[in-house]
Amino acid sequence: MTRAKAAGLSAAFLISGFGLTAGITGLLFPRVWPAGPPDVASAALLQSAVMLAVFGLATWVFGIRAAGLDATSLRWHGGLRDAMQGLALGVGPAAVALAVAVPLAGALWTRDCAPWSAWLATLPRFAAIIIPAAFVEELTFRGVPMVLLSRAFGRGAAITGLAVLFAAAHLFNPAVSPLALVNVALAGIWLGTVFYWRGGLWTATGAHVGWNLAIAVLAAPVSGLDFTVPWLDYRPGGPSWLSGGAFGPEGGLIATGVLILATVLAARFTERPKESYA
């Protein structure tokens, strides 16, 4: 695999995938919701379904057929145990980022008039939205391009380059800021590092789910997307450059430190590189 071929196939994978996704959702959304999506969750779920179909096809075309990759080289060899390990890896840093914001930024939680059972009932719904969204983002940014670019340019360059693209994909999220984009890139580096744990794609997906799910169920915005949570309300405190403000924890300096620490710790348990660079 030469560098030119790896870069070309990776670019074709990403450009065709995002192009098809934009085209399909642009046609589909107005037909499903003529007056616009009823809420963020519904729009996210339908977009995840479209992206899963599109990038699944792109994986087969560019990764399996064109590049000759198989399940092992794509790091699909993990299972439920690896996904659950990743889940714990994601919940931990997210919980730390939210908890540290309490003394440092004055963040707090309050209860509204809904019963706690209403909050509990939302957990399966959040999981049904967050799991496919996290999986398809991992398939996109820690899938075919990660494997090909790691072989051609080295693991560090591949992780960093795709993390920048991962941040760029969040460029138009609500309440985004330059620091938020830096933190999303750091999250991409962290997830790229976790991808090279034993469980591969499943561990990285679990970590992604754990981070997003922990933030969502604790009533904070996830990358600027504010999900309605009964019983529990979150106040991020301030200043926003510290707590993250309306973007959620990922928008603040607290998350910067947490993500850097999480990446350093994760790097200690990655498998040794086996890629041969062209």
C-alpha positions in Angstrom: 0.0 0.0 0.0 1.7 3.2 -1.2 1.1 6.5 0.4 -0.6 7.8 -2.7 -3.0 4.9 -2.9 -3.8 5.0 0.8 -4.5 8.7 0.7 -6.6 8.4 -2.5 -8.7 5.6 -1.2 -9.2 7.3 2.2 -10.2 10.6 0.5 -12.6 8.7 -1.8 -14.1 6.9 1.2 -14.7 10.2 3.1 -15.8 12.4 0.2 -18.2 9.9 -1.3 -19.6 9.0 2.1 -20.3 12.5 3.2 -21.4 13.5 -0.2 -24.0 10.7 -0.4 -25.1 11.3 3.2 -25.7 15.0 2.4 -27.6 14.2 -0.7 -29.8 11.5 0.8 -30.6 13.4 3.9 -31.3 16.5 1.9 -33.9 14.5 -0.1 -35.2 12.4 2.8 -35.7 14.8 5.6 -38.2 17.1 3.9 -40.3 14.1 2.9 -40.3 12.6 6.4 -40.7 16.0 8.2 -42.1 18.6 5.9 -42.2 21.1 8.7 -38.8 20.1 10.0 -37.6 17.4 12.5 -39.7 17.4 15.7 -36.6 17.2 17.9 -32.8 16.8 17.8 -33.1 13.1 18.8 -35.3 12.2 15.8 -33.0 14.0 13.3 -29.9 12.4 14.8 -31.4 8.9 14.6 -32.4 9.2 11.0 -29.1 10.7 10.0 -27.3 7.8 11.8 -29.3 5.3 9.8 -28.4 7.0 6.5 -24.7 7.3 7.5 -24.6 3.6 8.6 -25.9 2.5 5.2 -23.6 4.9 3.2 -20.4 4.3 5.1 -21.1 0.6 5.4 -21.2 0.5 1.6 -18.1 2.7 1.3 -16.3 0.3 3.7 -17.1 -2.6 1.3 -16.2 -0.7 -1.9 -13.0 1.1 -0.8 -11.8 -1.0 2.1 -12.6 -4.6 1.3 -12.8 -4.6 -2.5 -10.3 -1.9 -3.5 -7.8 -2.2 -0.6 -8.2 -5.9 0.2 -8.8 -5.3 3.9 -10.6 -7.9 6.0 -12.3 -8.0 9.4 -9.0 -8.5 11.2 -7.2 -5.6 9.5 -10.2 -3.4 10.1 -10.0 -4.3 13.8 -13.5 -5.8 13.9 -12.4 -8.7 16.0 -13.6 -7.5 19.4 -16.9 -8.3 21.0 -19.3 -7.3 23.8 -16.7 -7.6 26.5 -14.5 -5.1 24.7 -17.4 -2.8 24.0 -18.3 -2.8 27.7 -14.7 -2.1 28.6 -14.8 0.8 26.2 -18.0 2.0 27.8 -16.3 2.2 31.2 -13.4 4.1 29.5 -15.8 6.7 28.2 -18.0 7.1 31.3 -15.1 7.7 33.6 -13.6 10.8 31.9 -17.0 12.3 31.1 -18.0 12.0 34.8 -14.7 13.5 35.9 -15.1 16.5 33.5 -18.6 17.1 34.8 -17.7 16.6 38.5 -14.6 18.9 38.3 -16.8 21.7 36.9 -18.7 21.8 40.2 -16.0 23.3 42.3 -14.0 25.0 39.5 -16.9 26.5 37.5 -19.8 26.5 39.8 -21.7 23.9 37.8 -24.7 22.3 39.5 -27.7 20.0 39.1 -31.3 20.8 40.1 -34.4 18.8 40.0 -37.6 19.7 38.1 -41.1 18.6 38.9 -40.9 15.3 36.9 -40.4 12.1 39.0 -37.1 10.3 38.9 -38.8 7.4 37.1 -39.3 9.6 34.1 -35.5 10.2 34.0 -34.9 6.5 34.3 -37.4 5.8 31.4 -35.3 8.0 29.1 -32.2 5.9 29.4 -33.2 3.3 26.8 -34.2 6.1 24.4 -30.8 7.8 24.8 -29.0 4.6 24.3 -31.0 3.9 21.1 -29.9 7.3 19.8 -26.3 7.5 21.0 -25.2 4.0 20.2 -25.8 4.0 16.4 -24.4 7.6 16.2 -21.2 6.7 18.0 -20.8 3.5 16.0 -21.2 5.2 12.6 -18.7 8.0 13.6 -16.2 5.3 14.6 -16.8 3.4 11.4 -16.1 6.7 9.5 -13.1 8.1 11.3 -11.6 5.0 12.9 -12.4 2.6 10.1 -11.0 2.3 6.6 -9.1 5.6 6.6 -7.5 4.9 9.9 -6.2 1.5 8.8 -5.0 2.6 5.4 -3.3 5.9 6.6 -1.7 4.1 9.6 -0.1 1.6 7.2 1.1 4.3 4.8 2.0 7.2 7.1 2.3 5.8 10.6 -0.2 5.5 13.4 0.4 8.9 15.0 -0.1 10.8 11.8 -3.2 8.9 10.9 -4.8 9.4 14.4 -4.0 13.1 14.4 -5.0 13.8 10.8 -8.4 12.0 11.2 -8.9 13.7 14.5 -8.7 17.1 12.8 -11.3 15.9 10.2 -13.4 14.6 13.1 -13.4 18.1 14.6 -14.2 19.6 11.2 -17.3 17.5 11.1 -18.6 19.3 14.2 -17.9 22.8 12.7 -21.5 23.7 12.4 -22.8 22.3 15.7 -24.8 24.7 17.9 -22.7 26.9 20.3 -19.4 25.7 18.8 -16.3 27.6 19.6 -12.6 27.3 18.7 -11.8 25.7 22.0 -14.7 23.2 21.4 -13.2 22.2 18.1 -9.8 21.7 19.8 -11.5 19.5 22.3 -13.4 17.5 19.7 -10.0 16.9 18.0 -8.5 15.8 21.3 -11.5 13.4 21.7 -10.7 12.1 18.2 -7.1 11.5 19.3 -8.2 9.7 22.4 -10.7 7.5 20.5 -8.1 6.8 17.8 -5.7 5.7 20.6 -8.4 3.4 22.1 -9.0 2.0 18.6 -5.6 0.3 19.0 -6.6 -1.5 22.2 -7.3 -5.2 21.9 -11.0 -4.7 21.1 -10.4 -2.4 18.1 -13.5 -0.8 16.7 -15.7 -2.2 19.5 -13.6 -0.7 22.3 -13.5 2.7 20.5 -17.3 2.6 19.9 -17.9 1.7 23.6 -15.7 4.6 24.7 -17.5 7.0 22.4 -20.9 5.8 23.6 -19.8 6.0 27.3 -18.6 9.6 26.9 -21.8 10.8 25.1 -24.2 8.8 27.1 -22.8 9.9 30.5 -23.0 13.5 29.5 -26.6 13.2 28.0 -28.1 11.3 31.0 -26.6 13.9 33.4 -28.5 16.5 31.4 -25.6 18.4 29.9 -25.4 19.2 26.1 -23.5 16.7 23.9 -21.3 18.6 21.4 -23.8 21.5 21.4 -26.9 19.2 21.1 -29.2 19.7 24.1 -31.4 16.6 24.8 -34.4 17.1 27.0 -34.0 15.2 30.3 -36.9 15.0 32.8 -36.3 15.3 36.5 -32.7 16.6 36.2 -31.5 20.0 35.0 -27.8 20.9 34.5 -26.3 24.4 34.9 -22.8 24.5 33.5 -21.6 27.5 35.6 -18.9 29.8 34.1 -17.0 31.1 32.5 -17.9 29.1 29.4 -14.3 28.7 28.4 -13.8 26.7 31.5 -17.1 24.8 31.9 -18.0 24.5 28.2 -21.2 26.5 28.5 -24.0 25.7 26.0 -21.7 23.4 24.0 -21.4 21.0 27.0 -18.2 19.9 28.8 -16.4 19.5 25.4 -16.4 23.2 25.0 -14.3 24.0 28.1 -10.8 23.9 29.4 -11.7 21.3 32.0 -12.4 18.8 29.3 -9.2 19.7 27.6 -7.2 18.5 30.6 -9.4 15.4 31.1 -9.1 14.3 27.4 -5.3 14.8 27.4 -5.0 12.7 30.6 -7.3 10.1 29.2 -5.3 9.8 26.0 -2.0 9.5 27.9 -3.4 6.7 30.1 -5.0 5.0 27.1 -1.7 5.0 25.1 -0.1 2.8 27.8 -2.4 -0.1 26.9 -2.4 0.1 23.1 -1.1 -2.8 21.0 2.3 -2.3 19.5 2.3 -1.0 15.9 2.3 -3.8 13.2 2.0 -1.5 10.2 4.6 -1.4 7.6 5.0 2.1 6.2 5.5 2.7 2.5 
